[in-house]
Amino acid sequence: MAALLPRCKINFPVTAALLLAGLLFLAASISAQQSNSEQVNQRVEELLKKMTLDEKIGQLNQVSAANFLNPPNREEMIRKGEIGSFLWSVDGAQLDKYQHIAVEESRLHIPLLFGYDVIHGYRMVFPVPLAMAASWDPQVPEKAQAFAAREARASGINWTFGPMVDIARDARWGRIVEGAGEDPYLGAAMARAQVRGFQGPALGAPDRILATVKHFGGYGAAEGGRDYDSVYLPETSLRNVFFPPFKAAVDAGVGSLMSAYMDLNDVPAGGNRWLLHDVLRDDWHFQGFVVTDALTTHDLLTHGYARDAQDAAYKAFTAGVDVDMASRTLSAELPGLVRSGKITEAQIDEAVRPVLAVKIRMGLFEHPYVDLSKTKAVLGDPAAREYARVAAERTMVLLRNQNHTLPVSKNVSSIAVIGPLANEAVDLDGGWGVQGETPAITVEEGLRKKFPSAKITYSRGGEIRRTIPSRFDDFFPGAKKAPPRTDEQNSKEIEEAIALARASDLSVLVLGELANMSGEYASRYSLELPGRQEELLEKVVALGKPVVLVLVSGRPLNISWASEHVPAIVMAWQPGTEAGNAIANILAGDANPGGKLPVTWPRSAGQEPLYYSRNLTQYPETDPEYRSRYWEGPTTPLYPFGFGLSYTTFSVSNLQLSKTSLKSGESLEATAQVSNTGSVPGDEVVQLYIHQRAGSTSRPMRELKGFECVPLRPGESKTVHFTLGPTELTYWSTARKAWVEEPEEFDVWVGNSSAAESHATFKVIE
């Protein structure tokens, strides 16, 4: 095996430059933060005094710059100050033209914001967000989003509709791919990292863009995993589980927040004052602005919540919406609502203030334009491609490796590369990789490059496609528009694939989902491998030759059969532009897989929603008599949250607590030793979990409260340190309707998954 690079600490020249620029910017800004804030507020008030009502409402109006849902007179509207921002265009020349009109031809010269879904890369596509969460290293998404921000900003985009931080505990929900998985602690860490990546140390940092945390709140708990469907969550779940990533983003200084599509406890999130005002403004003191999701304000009629457009505008605006995305309902109805006295101009001012403040803080009044002559150089930066490969390697999870099937010997003589995703470029990028004009490296390409002496053969092994097409297929590349293959044609491809596998020393099956099978409007009621992939897999394994399964998807899939019969399984997610090279490096052992699952992996869709931090309830599963709630099989997952193997082995032991009792408000330190007990370098993610044994409400059986990625050489050991104090021990109590830290006994575990075994206890006293 080749010498392996450490995963946890990797530096790149451009990243160091960005970091240095950010640190210099932060150092310069901290000392002047208070005075700058006062200056920003003063500038906002001076502008407001000069603005007409129509110009104020214009700042709340976001309009499509694409060839749909767009008003025909956009340029004249800009001149009149009737548009505050655009979305859905990456035409740099068009955006530059609009900005010149706004700054040079409008009465008050207020610059525009240009928004776009920069979710996991712009030109260079990085792993999807769920994959980046599998790195369990916040540096990965932070660096990736810094590259994405730099590319977007150079292209004229100054605002992204990301990160998505919705907690998702049901793999059937398509948008699970856009978030960080099921856990609030991990999700909060990833939320903070992405805000820092997009915005830098503060709004206005060089080469960065405005971030939007979305979708507030509870969107990921849609009934049945059906996108857009209603959500019913008690306040304890919202505050303890679904809100923490949003709060983390707010605390990190995110400049805007997006409301969600769905009903939350029968009140649409886009018109929910408890969410957008009571929690966001009163509790969290959010200083940015709230933007709706696309068309959400007008769709309050569809929900049956508003009686007409004016009622929709009134309910959305008074709930806390500032900017109306593309529906133009606020711009059409707010003037009449002010004239009627239902809304005051002072309320309009309150909504406009954070929009103007963001533009001022971003420096858009002083530097509104982008030098498009430099765009090509930024988009061609080789450092972005290099980090795309490293990020992809660091996100992959080794789920199974019986008899050391992996890594593959460099002396292998023949490899059959099989599967509908083995030679697909677009689908390796995943959803929202729409500006990834550089085709992704396919798995076949990567393996040919990595094993130049081996005979590499390829067969698709049958087609896969959605049964019901996506309404987004016309907007994204790679959608399957050709007529579907017949069963006879697919059968012929499967037989061709089996023949190649029979003639090869090793078969690498690349199976999973197309890019349009996860994401928005991409929920499923089954988690089976689409099409006839399971049949293909079982027939190749039946040959009795070595098989490696590489899964490419945006969610866990049902691989129960594979988990018992396929010797090696790698979850590659949707890895982005450098997919093929990264997968080849993992399979060859030039990179050591060290990713950990950010979700609990179900055996079947019937287990969903499934997550590790459940309450114990009446009959705990630890009781042998009640070890399963299903008569068909185990209740337990196929793989636990936090699970992931390596080409080396680790031990986590010697858990020690600095004290076994502490007063409320105090902290203790937990330490443990992690050792590389194998023969190659690698890194382990040490995870700490707690359980409160009693309290004013039932508490989850385990909760993640700390993790650390530790690189280790063979035979090396390190001590990891975690702090447990009020931040980790406080929770929202349903019974008390307040945040509480209670005098109770606690369990602590450390290990390498939510099934961690090294255990200790402590007690909080009065």
Buried (B, 14 or more C-beta within 10 A) or exposed (E): BEEBBBBBEBEBEBBEEBBEBBEEBBEEBEEEEEEBEEEBBEBBEEBBEEBEBBBBBBBBBBBBBBEEBBBEEBBEBBBBBBBBBBBBBBEBEBBBEBBEBBBEEBEEEBBBBBBBBBBBBBBBBBBBBBBBBBBBBBBBBBBBBBBBBBBBBBBBBBBBBBBBBBBBBBBBBBBBBBBBBBBBBBBBBBBBBBBBBBBBBBBBBBBBBBBBBBBBBBBBBBEBBBBBBBBEBEBBBBBBBBBBBBBBBBBBBBBBBBBBBBBBBEBBBBBBBBBBBBBBBEEBEBBBBBBBBBBBBBBBBEBEBBEEBBBBBBBBBBBBBBBBBBBBBBBBBBBEBBEEEBBEEEBBBEBBBBBBBBBBBBBBBEEBEBEBEEBEEBBEBEBBBBBBBBBBBBBBBBBBBEEEBBBBEBEBEBBBBBBBBBBBBBBBBBBBBBBBEBEBBBBBBBBBEBBEEBEBBBBBBBBBBBEEBBEBBEEBBBBBEEEEBEEEEBBEBBBBBBEBBEEBBBBBBBBBBBBBBBBBBBBBEEBEBBBBBBBBBEBBBEEEBBBBBBBBBBBBBBBBEBBEBBBBBBBBBBBBBBBBBBBBBBBBBBBBBBBBBBBBBBBBBEBBBBBBBBEBEEEEBEEEEEEEEEEEEEBBBBBBBBBBBBBBBBBBEBBEBBEEBBEBEBBBEBBBBBBBBBEBBBBBBBBBBBBBEEBBBEBBBBBBBBBBBBBBEBEEBBEBEBBBBEEBBBBBBBEEEEEBBBEBBBBBBBBBBBBBEBEBEBEBEE
